[in-house]
Amino acid sequence: MNRRKFVKNIIVGSAGVGLGVTPFNLFAGTDFVTISILHTNDMHTHIEPFTGTNKRYSNKGGLARISAMAQKFKAENPDTLLFDAGDMFQGTPYFNYYKGELMLKLMSAAGYDAGTIGNHEFDNGLQGILNPLPNAKFPIINSNYDFSDTILAGKFPRWKTFKRSGIKIGVYGVGVELHGLVADKNYGNTIYNDPVTVAREMESFLRNDKNCDLVICLSHLGLYCKRNPVCDLVLAEETETTDLIIGGHSHTWLEKPLIKKNKAGKQVIVNQAWWGGLMMGKIDFVFERSNKKQKAVFSENL
């Protein structure tokens, strides 16, 4: 059996969403393109590994770990993107002293390609976001906060597209309701728009108007709906063309990504990578190079 037929037989059994682990070099030939999505959430300025007597955390996590892993995967596969789902700020003395400046500088150095806004980004008010923002050498995307009547007007793109080996990836971002979670004075005249309505708008725009082959949502809503009426699981069921929801806010540990049916009856992947750099999510989307059709998905939480 030749290589093309062998790989095709593997893919057929998992077409659309075969979750598992596969060596990148299995799909490294001319027939297929593997787009690798690495992701974190709720880093909370954990630059170094955790310290202390808690065996679950001690000497684990931190941005340094994520950076090393990301560099390794990007070296193996140049078609790799690194995203964050919010709450980069707050949590260690590094934030107390440097505010958000150091974290954004180090995330830029680590090679992040995009991120979104979490509620803790508002802890020092709108000025506390504006001041360190120039240190982010990657776009911080948000689609459902309207900052037009604030000092942050025009500072956050609603979407971003990336192109890797002919595959076009569209990314949008949604954040949690700020009222009742963040002090009113800290978000000022920021207007919160319904994430489901916005997600439907953005996925249609990216898929149909921008002709994206892969649509990704960076979400800081939380995996489960506890205090909020909208969460990642609801978003998954109410959208139609979003392929992957990368979540944050709830600090959820998942052994593997969740698979949900969307409004069109198709499968959408929902994942979250714990918090503090203790875990990094990795999702590999395999496309057939000739027609850009998605053939398989493989994932692992590291």
N, C-alpha and C positions, 0 to 999 in steps of 0.2 A: 504494500500500500504506500503510495507516495505521500510526501509531507502534507500537501494541500488537502488531499482526501482525508488523511488522518486527523488533522486539525478540524476540518469541517465536521467530521463525525462527532468529535468532542463537543463542538459548539451546538450542534443540532439538539443535543440532549439538554442544553441549558439556555437555549435561545431566549433572549429577553432578560432573564434574571437568574442565571445559575450561580448561586452564592457558594463560594469556596475559595481556596487558595490555589493559584496556578503560577508557575514560573513565568516571568516576563518573556524569557527568551523563546518560549513555546510559540509565541505570536510575533516574534521579531522579524519575520520574513516580509516579503513584498506584498503578501495577500491581505495582511491585516494591520490595523493601527490600534495600539493600546493607549488609551488616555487614562493616566493614573491621577486620581484625586486624593490628595492628602489633606487632613483637616484636624483642627483643634477647636476648643471652645473653653470659655471661662478660665483663661490662663491666670487672671488675677495677679499679674506682676510676679509670678513665680519664675524667676530667672534661673535660680540655682535649685538643685534637688531639695526636697523636704528634709528636715532634720528632726530628731526627737526619738522617742522610744516606741512610737506606734509602728509596728512592723509592716503594716499595710502601706505606709507612706515613706518611711525613713529611707533616705538615699535614693529616692525615686522621683520622677517627674522633673519639671522645670523646662524652661525655654532652651537651655543648652542642649538637653537631650533631644528635643524636637528638631533643633537646628541640625544636629549631627545626622539624625535619621533622614531628614528632608534632603540634605546634601547627598547622602548615599543614594537615595531613590532617584533623585534628579540626574545623578551621574549615570545610573543604570538605564534610565529612560528619560530622555529630554522632553518627552511629551507628558510631563508631570506638572501639576499645579498644586499649590499649597494655600489653603483657605483657613480663615478663622471665623467663628460664629459669635463673637462678641464677649463682653466683659474682660477686656484686656487689662483694664485698670483695677486698682484697689486690691488690697490683700496682704501686702508685705511692706516693710519699711522703705523699700525702693520706691514705692509709690508715694509714701508720706513725704519723702525728701525730694524726689525728682519729678513728682506729679506724673504725667503721662509721657514725658519726654524720653526717658531712658527706654521704656518698654517699646515705644514706636521705633526708636532707633535700632534696637536689637531685633525686633521683628522684621524690620527692613533688611538688616544684615543677614538674617536667617533665611531670607528668600521668599517671604510671603508674597503671594500674587494678588490677594484681595482679602478683605475682612468686612464685617458689619458691626453695627453699634449695639452694645448691650446697655442695660439700665445703669450699671456702675460707671459707665463713661460719663454720666451726668453728675457724679458725686461732688465735683467741684464747680458745678454750674456750667453754663454755656461757654463762659470764658475759659474754664478749665479744659474744655474740649478744643477750643480755637487755638489757644496758645501752643500746645504741643503738636498740633495737626501737621505743620510743615515737616515734621520729622518722619512722617509716614511716607515712604517711597512706594507705597502700594495704595490702590484705591480702597476707601472705606465706603461700602455701598449700602444705601438704605433707600427703600422705595416707598415706605408708608409713613414716614415722619415728614411733615411739611415745615421746613425751617425758613420759609420765605419772609416771615416777619420777625426774624431773629438775626443775631450777628453771624449765624452759621449759614445764612442764605447762599446757595450756590457752592457750598463746600463739599457736598456729598453727592456723587452720581447715583442715579436711580438704578442703573444697570451698567454692565460692562461685558464686552465680548473678548474672547481669546481665540486664537487660531493655532492649532498644533497639527502638523502633518496633514493639512487639508481639512481637518475636522474643526468645526466652529462651535465654541462653547459659550453659552450665554448665562450670565449670573445676575440675579437680583437678590435683594435683602429685605427682610421684614423684622420689625422690633415689637416688643411687648408694650402694652398699655402703660403709660408712665404715671397717670393719675392714681394716687393711692400707693404707689410703689416708690416714686421719687418725689422729693419735696417740690411743691409747685414752683418756688422761686428758682429751682435748679434747671427746670426745662422751659420756664418762661412762656413765650407765645408759640412754642412748638405745638403743631396740630397732629394728633394721632389719627390715622386713617385705618379703616378695617383691613387687617392683613389678608383675609380671604378675597375680598374685592380687588385689592391691589395685586395679589398673587395671580389672579385670573387675568388681569390686565397685562401684567408684565410677561407671563409665560406666553400669552398669545402674541404679544409684540415681538418677543425674542424668537419664537418659533416661526411665525408667519411673516413678519416684516423684516427681521434681521436674518432669517433663514438659518437659524442655529440647529445643529445636529444633536446637541446635548444641552438641556436646560437645567440649571442648578439654582436652588434657593438656599441662601444663608439665612437661617432663622434664629432669632433670639426670643422665642415664644415659650420654650419649655416643651418637653416631650408629651407630658400628660396635662389634661385640663383640670387643674385644681382650683386655683383662685381666678383664673382667666377663662373666658368662654372660647378662646381660640388657642390651639396648641398645634404642635407638629402633626399629631395624628389626625386632627380635624382638617388641617391644611392639606394633608395627603389625600384625604377622601373627597375634598371639595375642589381640587385642581384637576386639570385634564392633560396637560402636556409637560409638566415638570417631571424630570427623571429622578432627581435626587434632592432630598431635603437634608441639609447639614444643620443640626440643631445645637442649641446651647440653652443657658439659663437654669435648667433644672439639675445640672451636674449629674446626669444619669450615666451609670455604668451599664454598658451593653456588651454581652459576650459576642454578639454579631448583630448586624443591621436588621431592622424590621422591614418586612415587605407588606405593603398595603395596596388595596385596589383603589384607583382614583375614580373620579366621576365618569370617566369614559370606559371604566372596566379594565384599565390597563394597570400594570404593576408600577409602583413608585417605591423607591428605597428611602428609608428614614434612618438616619444614624446620628449618634452623639458620642463624643469621646471623653466622657467623665469630666475631669477638670484639672487645672494646675499643671498640664503637661504630663500627667500620669498615664495618659493614653493618647495615641494618635490613630485616627481612622484612615484607612486606605481602601479606596474603591477603584477597581480597574474596569473600565468600559472598553470592550473590544468591538471595533468597527471593521467592516469589510471595506477595504480601501477603494474598490471600484465604484461602489454605489453609496458609500457612507452610511450603510444600514447597520444599526446596532445588533450585534450577534450574541453577545454574552456579557455577563458581569461577574466579577470575582471580588471578594472583599475579605478584609481581616482588620481587627482592632488590635493595635500593637502596644 
